[in-house]
Amino acid sequence: MRAFVLVAALFQLLPCACAQGALEDYQRAQRFLPGNLRHSIYVADVSAHWIDKTNRFWYHKASQKGTEFVLIDSDHNTSGPAFDHEKLAATLSRSAKKQFSASDLPFEDIEFTEDQKALQFEIEKEQWTCTLSDYVCKSHPVNPDEALSPDKNWAAYVKDHNLYVHNLSSGTSVPLTQDGVSGWDYATPLPALRLLVEQGTEDIKQPAAVFWSPDSKKLVTYRIDSRTSGRFTSIQFVPPDQLRPKAYSVVYPLPGEILAKAQPIIFDIQSGKRIEVKTAPQELSFQDGPGFEWFPDSKAIVYDYDERGSKAKEIRIVDPETGDEKVIVRETSDHYVDPGEEFYRFDHHTGELVLASERDGWNHIYLYSKSGQLENQITQGMWVVRQIEYVDEKARRVYFLAGGRERGEDPYQTRLYCVGFDGKGLTLLTLENANHSVSVSPDGTYFVDNSSRADLPAQSVLRRTKDGSEVRSLEKTDVSVLQDAGWKFPQPFQGKAADGTTDLYALIWKPSNFDASKKYPVIEHVYTGPQDFFVPKTFGSTLRLQSMAELGFIVVMVDGRGTTGRSCAFHLFSYRNLGGAFEDHVAMIKQMAAKFPYMDADRVGVFGTSAGGYGAAHAMLAFPEFYKVGVSISGDHDARLDKAWWNELYQGYPVQDDYAAQSNVTMAARLQGHLLIEHGDIDENVHPVETMRFADALMNANKNFDMLIVPNMYHGESGPHASYLVRRRWDYFVQYLLGIPPPQDFSIDEKALGPRRHQ
């Protein structure tokens, strides 16, 4: 009954189609925000957690009825609760002296331990263990600074810039290094601003960055020299614990600057022997640190090396006994080797390497021998391998997601295929015309298949890898309540790029009270970063833009040339041309308006976050006669002031004049429409200096604009003022694009936004 009342409240205002931007539209829009929408619809999306090396897995389900943990036994085709939720809630309430509900347990992740006879989970930095036979629960504090060895006999930690290991049996600690100093630390990643703010100090604690061998006898780590690295200082103007602002300084390299360097080192735990990896230090083009992976037999270490500017990438293998390394594969490009597009898996029986590469113009899989010799190209054609999911070493077959191979469907949609190492026997395992994401069982017998489209509700199915046949249905999405109230799926749209030949794909959202006889302003939600594509391809991801449409707008998203998921040539359109994508967006919106008379191409607005914040402002500067209203959130307005890794990769290295030519700062004098700029004082990704530089240029050009510098906001509309910012964004488009006064001081319930978002 309660669920029925919530659903009824959600749609009680739908019949009225007369208002646009009025109070009732705001109320309906709020009910389409994710925190409210979850009361009326459950979107099937099973994240399978396989238990040890078995074919059993659990998943966490959050639906209208609450949350639960479900256990699936694939071999026996059974489903049931992962544990007794009532007993666990009761015992936990007694032990923690705090009331917990069986349908709303205070954790989302669990681990089966003690041969699957107990559960472990974490609540407020305490780790709990509950036996499943009698539901006795005990807790102990979690030490977040220690990195446990696989056998749980050792813990590595950093103290005074040096690396120590703690023997958990004897309780003794031994220093592995003694010469660490500030800015030249061992096992210490370069931290992001968020970590400093959350701990309220620059003297932060973080887990030791060590990578244990599977046999727990060795570890590999690094020492980072950041003493000459460029830094940014951020001011938290309204800290929660004091009146005086706080200042934090972090390493933040800009394009062309000197970079921090990481030197990999191996330690033998029993002897304390230090083994230097025989290689030059690796340059770090942003924060964090390098990563390493051990072979299962603990006899080799593999890691990636990206040359500065990403024009070359190497896969390197290290001998942990000697520190000797060899390059297995070196990939080069005149433009870049995109680290997001090149991925690989090893066949640990033979030492062969299965590698994805764009070298023939499309992302495909190649087979390399143990010595690094190319054996053959496994896949080929005018389609794209998107991810390697599983390598069957015995059958010598590889399972992968790919898009664009099936004719007549959206090329961005992925399906699961398998093929032999020799390139023979290519088999399609997911037959539905939909976007598929999968999780393969440890032995490769089963896979969980999540499938949907923007216009097809999501479902989750357990399947067999041998032929894709269904074992059992896991979850389905029911949209009947939404449809009964007038809501419709977003509408896919296919058109042409500005060149008149390249196919592009988009989505169109309409308000629930849509009236085809009316003329609606258009708002584009924009993001053109070359690291991905962004028009939603799954049903669940489409719901987030419905609230904006409910205000009385047609909302659109477009993937233009320069993004991923297509050919290498399509991707490279944005190289040294990050600001050049918007001609495609203008062309697509004009084509939509020509086909659909209800779209008013004379009233177009745009908003976006991060690279979308740059894009929203840049679209207004590049096409001021087309985009009339914009909201730019956390925008990286000038690539010269943004992080080195992203810009040197996609805008190019070394830094050239195109950096300045495509800067919003350089183009500020072209502004004509209404522009609202938002930026957080503690943005950990894009420093607010970029917005301040842009604002300075707008003022110098005598341009009118609006700006919000938001206290305690990280990247994107987040933090304690998130609901206020959503309302201000709504108001801005209603006032300047619809041309009517927004409702006076409308207040969005913070719970309507769902869990606190960190974009």
Secondary structure, 3 states (H helix, E strand, C coil): CHHHHHHHHHHCCCCCCCCCCCHHHHHHHHHCCHHHHCCCCCCCCCCCEECCCCCEEEEEEEECCEEEEEEEECCCCEEEECCCHHHHHHHHHHHHCCCCECCECCCCCCEEECCCCEEEEEECCEEEEEECCCCCEEEEECCCCCEECCCCCEEEEEECCEEEEEECCCCCEEECCCCCECCEEECCCECCHHHHHHHCCCCCCCCCCCEECCCCCEEEEEEEECCCCCEEEEEECCCCCCCCCEEEEEECCCCCCCCEEEEEEEEECCCCCEEECCCCCEEECCCECCCCEECCCCCCEEEEEECHHHCEEEEEEECCCCCCEEEEEEEECCCCCCCCCCCEEECCCCCCEEEEECCCCCCEEEEECCCCCEEEECCCCCCEEEEEEEEECCCCEEEEEEECCCCCCCCCCEEEEEEECCCCCCEECCCCCCEEEEEECCCCCEEEEEEEECCEEEEEEEEECCCCCEEEEEEECCCHHHHHCCCCCCEEEEEECCCCCCEEEEEEECCCCCCCCCCEEEEEECCCCCCCCCCCCCHHHHHHHHHHHHCCCEEEEEECCCCCCCCHHHHHCCCCCCCCCHHHHHHHHHHHHHHCCCEEEEEEEEEEECHHHHHHHHHHHHCCCCEEEEEEECCCCCHHHCCHHHHHHHCCCCCCCHHHHCCCCCCHHHCCCEEEEEEECCCCCCCCHHHHHHHHHHHHCCCCCEEEEECCCCCCCCCCCHHHHHHHHHHHHHHHHHCCCCCCCCCCCHHHHCCCCCC
